[in-house]
Every structure is written in structure tokens, then in C-alpha cells.
Amino acid sequence: MNADEAVRAISEQLQHALADLEKTKDEREFLKGELARARGDLDAEQKMVSDFQNRIEGLNPQIENLEKNVSIAEKTLDQKTRELSGFIAKNQEAEGEIAKLRNEIVNLAETRTSGRIWEQPLTPSAAAFVPLTERGVPIISIVNLKGGVGKTTITANLGAILGAHGKRVLLIDLDYQRSLTEYCNVNKDALHVNKRSLQHFLLKASGDPAYLLRCCEPVLNAPGCKIIGNTEIKDAKEPADSLEDTEMYLQAQWLTNRAGGDVRTLLRRALHSRAFYSQFDIVLLDCPPRLSAACINGLAASDFAIVPIELDSLAALSAPNLLRKMRKLKEAKVLEHIEVLGVLANSVKFHNGQLIRVHRDMIAEMADKRIDEAWGRKVTVFETKIKQDKVSFFEALQRNRFVALLSPEFGQTFTKLMDEVLGRMRK
């Protein structure tokens, strides 16, 4: 090999070496890049690990709260399980009570059918009847089982004329229709809000005379008169506590739990107490047209009854019907002491100063033993008759006045009735 060939060979080798060197440099740069990427990936992975560690540390308090909530839930479940067990036991007890009530309902149906709801003997818890000779304050029920015969009008105007003659008069509205309360024009809303109505007294079921006295309200335009009214709710959101609701409650209580107290003598207990009868000279009770709990309370407290009637065939029949029912209650010793002062003809018609013939005939027919047989003893018709005069009564009502105090004619009529009532009570 000559010198030129040797130089060429060395030159080629050098070129190859330089090419390999460049290739090596490229590989080194590539590896540097890969190393940088690997380091970046490692940093990212380390950051992710760090983030996960932070998130796990952040979840630890939540896990602790969940564990606490689970513990509370387990305790609550245990408590509810115990309550459910108690409810099941009470339900079983209630089923026994339901069976008992079914029997009571059967007895109630039999009692309703026979019409003897109030005829059971007085219980040991019943208030004693204090004789009128000891009290000195007569209690009179104005009663008829037919509506529209003038009970309220007679009660109000007889009371007004008694007050005008110096008597301290108490009027009590026992009728769930509240006509006497309306007639006397008292502030019904205030009485109801302050629970100073008859039904609130009855709901207490204690016969507390002090409570009943708090229910007394002076009657406007009737000097000497006070009234115990009954009222009703105005707001439908309030619990029902009208007299009608109260009567239903007392009747149910009487039929299902007589051991709880005799609900028929609540009014007697109060009216026959010295604290009460020392405040008045006479008490007049406006009774409803049915033997409700309030009505039986009024009759059981009363010394006397006046039976108003209108002289038509249906109204005239109502008096014997009432007297037969009262007679049964008297024989059962529930109304042992009550006496009938008489039948009072209301809304009668006169011609030339005399009763029209049809009214005379009806009075004669009633007096012909029909009402005597119903009561079992003599019952007379009052000599006083109340004339039919709707205009005069309406005008008095429009002026919030009592016709007995406004009209000379009716003043004379009710004065005559007052004298007759007082005279019959003295016999």
C-alpha cells in the first residue's frame, strides 16, 4: 500500500469515527431528553402521591364523623325498637279497650232505643239536692221538648220583670242554639275567649260554684238581671268547645265511664251551694228542646218547671210528651224534687178581650186529664196567657230591649205572670 492509499484509508476511518461521534452525541442528547422526561414523570407521580395523601388526610375527619353518625343511628334504632315494642304493647291494650267499647256501644244502642239515657239511679258522686227551704232561692226550668214555643222569650221577659221589681235574677242559657245569650246582647266573643261560658263550666266537670259565678254577666237594659250564656268559636283553627260539643262529650262520658262522676248534677252542685245562692233571689233556666246533658243538668237542679206551649195540635201534644219523660226521671229519683208549676199558653189570640174559641177548646182539652195523666198528678194551666204580637216583640229585639219593660201592655202581662208564678211557688 502506497502512501496515498494509506492516507485515504486513515481519512475514511477518521470520517467514520467523526460520524460515530456525532451519532453518539445525538444518542446522548436523546438520552438526556428521556432522562428529563423521566424525571418530569417521576415528579408528576410524586405530586399525585402527595395529592392522594393529602386527600386521604382530608377524608379522615369525614370518616370519623360518619363513624359517629353510625353510632348515633345505632342508638336511635335501639330506642325506636324499644318504642315500637311499647307501642305494640299499648296497641294490644287498646284492642282490649276496643272490645270493651264495643260492648258499651251495644249497651248504648239499647239505651237509645229504650229512651232511658238519663234514667239510671244517681251515683254516689252525684251532688245532693239542697231543699228550697234551706236555700230560699227557687230555680225554675222553662222547658218543652218542642222548639219554637217561646221558651227563650218567656225566660228573658219574666226575668226582666222580676228584676224590675227588685229581684236579683240569674238567667242561664242551656240551649245550644244560644237564643237567650243573643237576646240579652252580651259580648259573646269576650266570654268565649275568657272561658266564661256555660260549656266551659260543664267541661271542668267539678261543679265549682266559684267558676260558675265568674261566668255571670250583667244583662244590658234589664236591671237586676245577670246571665250565664253559652258561646261558640269563631276561628275554625281553634278546638271545638261549643255547648253542643260539650254535651256530646258529657253524654259519651256518662255512657262509657259512669264511675268517673255523675255528669247530671254538675249545675246542681254549683247552684245549690251557699256561695252561689246567696248572690241571687231567683234562677230561671232556658232549656233546649231535647233532653241533652245541659237540659238534664238544669232539670236536676230545679225546684219547679214551667211548660210553655203554643195552642196548635202538635205543640199541645208536646206538653204531655215532656211530662211523661219527666215523670220517668222523677220516679227514677233523678228529678225527685221537681214540681210542675203549670202549662203556660203563649202566642194566643184574643177577640173582643176573650180567647178565640179554638184556643179555649184546646186549653179545655189539655186540662181534661191529659196532662194530669202524663205527670201523674194535677197540672194546671196558668191563668195568664201571652198574647200573639210578633211586631211588638220584633221591635223590642231591634232596640235591644225587653218587651216586658218597653210595652205597657206586655209589662202588665208579665207582671201578672210573675205574681202567678210567685204565688204558685208559695203554695
PyMOL commands that set and color helices and strands:
alter all, ss='L'
color gray80, all
select helices_A, chain A and resi 3-114+132-135+151-164+179-183+188-193+198-204+209-214+243-256+258-260+263-271+274-277+293-301+313-331+357-375+390-398+403-406+408-426
alter helices_A, ss='H'
color red, helices_A
select strands_A, chain A and resi 139-142+169-173+217-218+225-228+282-286+304-310+339-346+350-351+354-355
alter strands_A, ss='S'
color yellow, strands_A
deselect
rebuild
show_as cartoon
